[in-house]
Amino acid sequence: MYADLRDAVDPDPARARANFRVALKLAGAFVALLWLVQVVVSGPEVDAGLLGVRPHDWTGLIGIFTAPLVHANWAHLFGNSLPLV
């Protein structure tokens, strides 16, 4: 009936370091994705509106997933990247 609290009280340092490395890699990969999207969107003849949510249009549903990746400008992207790194 007693819960085993050893992991919560005395965590394994090696496991904690491994988890931290995974978290850093995921955050870095997400920031890299944000910058990649900005590079693509800032290119010539690219309509960033295609990645946004468009109401009353089935193809606009993709924007639910892509709109958070699009930023207004480089300063906006830089400001959002700092907290993630």
C-alpha contacts under 8 A as a table, 3 or more apart, distances in Angstrom:
res1	aa1	res2	aa2	distance
4	D	7	D	7.59
5	L	8	A	5.29
5	L	9	V	6.12
6	R	9	V	5.20
6	R	10	D	5.54
6	R	11	P	7.21
7	D	10	D	5.41
7	D	11	P	4.79
7	D	12	D	7.30
8	A	11	P	5.99
11	P	15	R	7.71
11	P	16	A	7.15
12	D	15	R	5.34
12	D	16	A	6.25
13	P	16	A	4.99
13	P	17	R	6.17
14	A	17	R	5.19
14	A	18	A	6.20
15	R	18	A	5.01
15	R	19	N	6.10
16	A	19	N	5.11
16	A	20	F	6.15
17	R	20	F	5.00
17	R	21	R	6.19
18	A	21	R	5.12
18	A	22	V	6.29
19	N	22	V	5.11
19	N	23	A	6.21
20	F	23	A	5.04
20	F	24	L	6.21
21	R	24	L	5.09
21	R	25	K	6.17
22	V	25	K	5.10
22	V	26	L	6.17
23	A	26	L	5.18
23	A	27	A	6.16
24	L	27	A	5.18
24	L	28	G	5.99
24	L	85	V	7.79
25	K	28	G	5.05
25	K	29	A	6.00
26	L	29	A	5.09
26	L	30	F	6.17
27	A	30	F	5.13
27	A	31	V	6.25
27	A	84	L	6.15
27	A	85	V	6.53
28	G	31	V	5.14
28	G	32	A	6.10
28	G	84	L	7.72
28	G	85	V	6.54
29	A	32	A	5.00
29	A	33	L	6.16
30	F	33	L	5.00
30	F	34	L	6.31
31	V	34	L	5.01
31	V	35	W	6.31
31	V	81	S	6.13
31	V	84	L	6.99
31	V	85	V	7.51
32	A	35	W	5.13
32	A	36	L	6.07
33	L	36	L	5.00
33	L	37	V	6.16
33	L	69	L	7.93
34	L	37	V	5.27
34	L	38	Q	6.31
34	L	69	L	5.60
34	L	70	V	7.38
34	L	77	L	7.60
35	W	38	Q	5.01
35	W	39	V	6.16
35	W	77	L	7.46
36	L	39	V	5.11
36	L	40	V	6.27
37	V	40	V	5.14
37	V	41	V	5.99
37	V	69	L	6.77
37	V	70	V	6.72
38	Q	41	V	5.05
38	Q	42	S	5.86
38	Q	70	V	6.55
38	Q	71	H	6.84
38	Q	74	W	7.68
38	Q	77	L	7.85
39	V	42	S	5.29
39	V	43	G	6.45
40	V	43	G	5.43
40	V	46	V	7.51
41	V	46	V	5.70
41	V	47	D	6.96
41	V	48	A	5.67
41	V	70	V	7.82
42	S	46	V	7.02
43	G	46	V	5.93
47	D	50	L	5.94
48	A	51	L	5.64
48	A	52	G	7.14
48	A	70	V	7.43
49	G	52	G	5.15
50	L	60	G	7.62
50	L	63	G	7.66
51	L	60	G	7.85
51	L	62	I	7.07
51	L	63	G	5.12
51	L	66	T	5.50
51	L	67	A	5.69
51	L	70	V	7.40
52	G	60	G	6.92
52	G	62	I	7.67
52	G	63	G	4.36
52	G	64	I	7.37
52	G	66	T	6.65
52	G	67	A	4.74
52	G	70	V	7.97
53	V	60	G	5.01
53	V	61	L	6.04
53	V	62	I	7.00
53	V	63	G	4.13
53	V	64	I	5.95
53	V	67	A	6.63
54	R	57	D	5.98
54	R	59	T	7.65
54	R	60	G	4.27
54	R	61	L	6.95
54	R	63	G	7.18
55	P	60	G	6.50
56	H	60	G	7.77
57	D	60	G	5.24
57	D	61	L	7.32
58	W	61	L	5.69
59	T	62	I	6.29
60	G	63	G	5.60
60	G	64	I	7.94
61	L	64	I	5.67
61	L	65	F	8.00
62	I	65	F	5.74
62	I	66	T	6.38
63	G	66	T	4.72
63	G	67	A	4.96
64	I	67	A	6.01
64	I	68	P	7.76
65	F	68	P	6.80
65	F	69	L	7.98
66	T	69	L	5.42
66	T	70	V	6.94
67	A	70	V	5.41
68	P	71	H	7.72
71	H	74	W	7.50
71	H	76	H	6.18
71	H	77	L	5.78
72	A	76	H	6.20
72	A	77	L	7.61
73	N	76	H	5.32
73	N	77	L	6.41
74	W	77	L	5.03
74	W	78	F	6.04
75	A	78	F	5.04
75	A	79	G	6.06
76	H	79	G	5.16
76	H	80	N	6.29
77	L	80	N	5.14
77	L	81	S	6.01
78	F	81	S	5.01
78	F	82	L	6.40
79	G	82	L	5.78
79	G	83	P	7.73
80	N	83	P	6.32
80	N	84	L	7.21
81	S	84	L	5.32
81	S	85	V	6.44
82	L	85	V	5.45
